[in-house]
Amino acid sequence: MKRYFLLLGMTVALTACVTNIKPDVTQNPPPSERLANFQHFKLLPLTASADAKGNAEALQKIEGNLQTKLQPVISGWDSQGTDGRTLQIEPVVTQLKFVTTAGRIWGGAFAGSSAVVMKLRLVDASTGKVVADPEFYQRAAAMGGAYSFGGSDVGMLDRIATVSQEYLQHNYQQAVGGPTGLAAEAK
């Protein structure tokens, strides 16, 4: 009977480590036009898929990071006056597994990796035409999370906003696309 419980415990511990979140692409295509063609920019609140809504704490941190990183950039681009086109920026977390600090303290590396996939849908507000729908990915390794007591997990939530910010900045003057942020070891 002891062997059965030991085997069951080991199976549960090993399967908890598995994180199957991956992006669909490694390189985002360029937008259909450069972002400088727009005169106004509106960052909408973060939304999440049904699967990702389970971790409100992580979603709240991502929302705060997006506001901190994207809002100053698009505010600098925004033209005075009411004339011109508006680009709506619609962030959506499609997949999320976030190991909290408490989870790291109790489970360490056995809690598994953290990962997030987020899309940043860019829409011409007047026509409804999708200008771009880039996907971004970040991950925090299980061992790194254990060694940092969850620091790398929290850092992942900041990095997803940084990758999004870089995409917008790189595509402002000319439409060039950009990386998803996929780590080399996860390809």
C-alpha positions in Angstrom: 0.0 0.0 0.0 2.9 2.4 0.8 4.4 1.7 -2.7 1.0 2.6 -4.2 0.9 6.0 -2.5 4.5 6.7 -3.2 4.0 5.9 -6.9 0.8 8.0 -6.9 2.6 10.9 -5.2 5.5 10.8 -7.7 3.1 10.7 -10.7 1.2 13.8 -9.4 4.4 15.7 -8.7 5.9 14.9 -12.1 2.7 15.8 -14.0 2.4 19.1 -12.1 5.6 20.1 -13.8 4.3 19.9 -17.3 3.3 23.2 -18.9 1.9 22.8 -22.4 1.4 26.5 -23.3 3.1 27.5 -26.5 2.5 30.2 -29.1 1.2 29.5 -32.6 4.0 31.5 -34.3 7.6 32.5 -33.6 7.5 35.6 -35.7 4.6 38.0 -36.1 3.9 39.3 -39.6 3.9 43.1 -40.2 0.7 45.1 -39.7 -1.2 45.9 -42.9 0.1 49.5 -42.6 2.5 51.4 -40.4 1.0 52.6 -37.1 2.1 56.2 -37.8 -0.8 56.4 -40.3 -3.1 56.7 -37.3 -3.5 60.0 -35.3 -5.2 58.6 -32.2 -4.5 55.5 -30.1 -6.8 53.9 -27.6 -5.6 51.1 -25.2 -8.6 49.0 -24.2 -8.7 47.0 -20.9 -7.2 43.6 -20.9 -9.5 40.7 -21.5 -8.9 36.9 -21.1 -10.1 33.7 -22.5 -12.2 31.4 -20.3 -9.2 29.2 -19.7 -7.0 32.2 -18.7 -9.6 33.9 -16.4 -8.7 31.5 -13.5 -5.8 33.6 -12.3 -7.1 37.1 -11.6 -3.9 38.1 -9.7 -1.7 37.5 -12.8 -4.2 39.2 -15.1 -4.3 42.2 -12.9 -0.5 42.4 -12.9 -0.4 42.1 -16.7 -3.0 44.9 -17.0 -1.0 47.2 -14.8 2.2 46.4 -16.8 0.5 47.1 -20.1 -0.8 50.5 -18.8 2.7 51.4 -17.5 4.5 50.4 -20.7 2.1 51.0 -23.5 0.1 54.1 -22.4 3.1 56.5 -22.3 4.2 55.3 -25.8 0.8 55.8 -27.4 0.1 59.0 -25.6 3.3 60.4 -27.2 2.0 59.5 -30.6 -1.5 60.9 -30.1 -2.3 64.0 -32.1 -4.1 67.0 -30.8 -7.6 67.6 -32.1 -10.4 65.3 -33.1 -9.4 64.8 -36.8 -7.8 61.6 -38.0 -8.0 57.8 -37.6 -8.0 56.0 -34.3 -6.2 52.7 -33.7 -7.8 50.5 -30.9 -5.4 48.3 -29.1 -7.1 45.2 -27.7 -5.0 43.0 -25.5 -6.3 39.5 -24.9 -4.6 36.8 -22.8 -5.4 33.5 -24.5 -3.4 31.1 -22.4 -2.0 31.5 -18.9 -0.4 29.4 -16.2 1.0 31.4 -13.4 2.7 29.9 -10.3 2.3 32.3 -7.4 5.0 33.0 -4.8 3.2 30.8 -2.3 3.0 28.0 -4.9 6.8 28.3 -5.4 7.5 28.3 -1.7 5.4 25.1 -1.2 6.0 23.4 -4.5 9.3 24.7 -5.7 10.1 23.4 -9.2 7.4 20.7 -8.9 4.8 23.5 -9.3 6.0 23.6 -13.0 6.8 26.4 -15.3 4.7 29.6 -15.7 3.7 30.7 -19.2 1.5 33.3 -20.9 0.3 33.9 -24.5 -1.3 37.2 -25.3 -2.6 38.7 -28.5 -2.6 42.4 -29.2 -5.3 43.0 -31.7 -4.9 46.3 -33.5 -8.1 47.6 -35.1 -9.0 50.7 -37.1 -11.8 52.1 -35.0 -13.7 53.7 -37.9 -13.8 50.7 -40.2 -13.4 47.8 -37.8 -10.6 46.5 -40.0 -7.9 44.4 -38.2 -4.6 46.1 -38.9 -2.6 43.4 -37.0 -3.1 40.6 -34.6 0.3 39.8 -33.2 0.8 37.1 -30.6 3.3 37.3 -27.7 4.7 34.6 -25.5 6.7 34.6 -22.3 7.7 31.8 -19.9 9.3 31.3 -16.5 11.1 28.0 -16.1 10.3 25.8 -13.1 13.8 25.8 -11.7 14.3 29.5 -12.2 11.0 30.1 -10.4 12.1 27.9 -7.5 15.5 29.6 -7.2 14.0 33.0 -7.3 11.0 32.1 -5.0 8.6 33.2 -7.7 10.6 36.2 -8.9 11.0 34.9 -12.4 7.2 34.1 -12.6 6.3 37.7 -11.7 9.0 38.9 -14.1 7.3 37.0 -16.9 4.2 39.2 -16.4 6.3 42.3 -16.9 8.2 40.9 -20.0 4.9 40.1 -21.9 4.1 43.9 -21.7 7.7 44.8 -22.8 7.5 42.5 -25.9 4.2 44.1 -26.8 5.6 47.6 -26.3 8.6 46.8 -28.6 6.2 45.5 -31.3 4.3 48.7 -31.3 7.4 50.9 -31.4 9.1 48.9 -34.2 6.0 49.1 -36.3 5.3 52.8 -35.9 7.4 54.2 -38.7 7.2 51.2 -40.9 5.4 47.9 -40.8 8.0 45.3 -40.1 6.4 42.7 -37.7 8.4 41.3 -34.8 9.1 38.3 -32.6 6.7 36.6 -30.3 9.3 36.7 -27.5 9.6 32.9 -27.7 12.6 31.8 -25.6 15.2 29.8 -27.6 14.9 26.8 -25.4 11.1 26.5 -25.9 11.2 26.4 -29.7 
